[in-house]
């Protein structure tokens, strides 16, 4: 329920907007173009099913999993913020 000057549904619109921005960002980070036949890191063959599922893929599953462990993205959104903390 919106209160004060906010109209009904404003919170939901903000949530949906944040979600759409996150999805757009994630899509922009996906590889594009032609997939490699062999992994850039370990030179193992990349399975055809992976190349079809992820156009532009450059790493095998094992190397991609390892990279994902070491690379993290801070969201930039304060998901723990509450109305109480905003009122102080």
N, C-alpha and C positions, 0 to 999 in steps of 0.2 A: 504494500500500500504506500503510495507516494504521499508525502506530507509537505506542508509549507507551500512554496510556489511551484513545485514540480507537478506536472500533470500525471494522471493515472497512466501506468505502463512505462514511465520514464526509466525505472530501474531495469526493467526487462530489455528495453531498447539499448541501454548502455551495455548490458551483459552480452546481448547479441552482437553489438558492434565490436566489442572486445574480442569475442570469439571469431568473428569474420576476419578481423585484422590478423589474428594468430594463424588462422588457416591460410590466408593469403601469404603471410611470411613463410610458413612451412612449405607451401607450394613453390615459392620463389627459390627455395634452397635445394629443391630436387634437381638432380642432374638432368641435362637435356642434351640432345644431339645423338650421335652414333655411339653405341656401346663398344667398349674394348673387348677383344677376344680373350685377353689375358690380363690378370691383375697388375696394376701399376706397382704395387708394393712387393708381392712375392712371386710374380710371374706365373702363378697357377692359372689354369684355364677357368674362365667364368662360365658357368652353366648357361645353356641357351635359354632356359626358362627364366633365369634371373635377368638376362639381357632383354628379353621380351617384356618382362614385368616392369623393369626400370630402365627406360631408354636413357642412354648417356652414362650408364654405370661404368665406373672405372676400377672398382675394387671387388674382390671376391667377398663372400659372406664373412669369412673369418677375419679378414683385414678390416672390413667395414665395422664389424662388431667391436674390434679392438679400438678403432678410431672413435666410435661412439662412446666408449667408456671414458676416454681421455678428454673428449670435447663435450663441454656442456654450454648451454646458452642460458644466460640469466634473462628472465622474462621481462623485467622492467616494470611489472605491475605489482602493486602492493596487495597481494591477495589476502594478507592477514589483517589488513586495516579494518577497524570496526568503526561504527558510527560514534561510539564512545571516545575513541582515540582522536577522531576528527573534531570533536566538540571541545577538546581541551585547549 
